[in-house]
């Protein structure tokens, strides 16, 4: 059987779309309308779905499995090193309150139960560079579900489905199974734990939480979606707003948001520090999530704990990252060589506060560096994303190049699926230019 060529496959999808353009346009507009009225899939912003889904072959998926497995080993080693070594902890600018939460024993074996490794992946070579690592608050599983639900009604999909097996990823039951696996190793586990999905609900994706809740219930669990600030802690027990004792938490509350609301989250934090609840998504996962992690990974104190193979992996695939200072700007000629760099705040998500030099004028770049140098910002090697042709058919009439950034979901250190985002700019921002595509594993029938 001949190997599937993704470039040829994408070209075929584009040609079929053009050959039946009017019908494809109508179908895209209908899908766009449905996504615009799909409740709370993306923090109040509806999803802009591109015409060609992201297709990956068995070879690509094997590569993703390899990337996730090695990344999980490295990040688990780094996290455990932080927990054991006070000197290593000094490399991270965590507050006293956060360090106490990170050092609280989690009570189970898995170091990083859930993560999403966002990478720039070259579909022709299998090479890649990391963009960032998401742990606490890892999200967007439901985006893939709802966009796939629209894709299957499109004319070109129906033609492709006759010739190819097009299989989406299942990201909900697989997480319930991973959650169960982690909880089974918890040193104070209960037979039928009451589970809470916990977040700052104005920040969280409620529809996605409801889908997770439904899947937990199908597996036989009692589960609630809880506002983190409404939890209460009395006599060694953490209570939900409905008065239920919480045994296990699926944490979606981002650590930075917890830090910004210390007083309002006092009950939650007290229960965690007293080890009165199983927190799946313990605060130690903030270590691989922190924006300084790539800088620290390249440093001697970190590399020494890795095997030669893991060290080579870091040197090849982790982008150069520095704390943004005047000295670093001069040393690496960042002022003049703007297209080679991107700046990011230490503590943000959803691309907030991120600026790529390729997206800025010289004047904007000089101003941004002046404002951010010496504050809580990093500067990182800009990795040119792999580009594929696509079209946002409701708003465009022709295909053009889009930057790609797959996010590799990892449940208990194992590859679980892909979140596919694309854009026409230097960064992929939820606030401005993000486009999404459902992701499918493709094989010949």
Secondary structure, 3 states (H helix, E strand, C coil): CCCCCHHHHHHHHHHHHHHCHHHHHHHHHHHHHHHHCCCCCCCCCCCCECCCCEEECHHHHHHHHHHHHHHHHHHHHHHHHHHHCHHHHCCCCCCHHHHHHHHCCCCCCCCCCEEEEEEEECCCCCCEEEEEEECCCCCCHHHHHHHHHHHCCCHHHHHHHHHEEEEECCCCHHHHHHHHHHHHCCCCCCCCCEEEEEECCCCCCHHHHHHHHHHHHHCCCEEEEEEHHHCEEECCEEECCCCCECCEEEECCCHHHHHHCCCCCHHHHHHHHCCCCEEECCHHHHHHHCCCHHHHHCCHHHHCCCCHHHHHHHHHHCCCEEECCHHHHHHCCCCCCHHHEEEEECCCCCCCCCEEHHHCCHHHHHHHHHHHCCCCEEEEECCCCCEEEECCCCCCCCCEEEEEEEEEEEECCEEEEEEEEEECCCCCCCCCCCEEECEEEEEEC
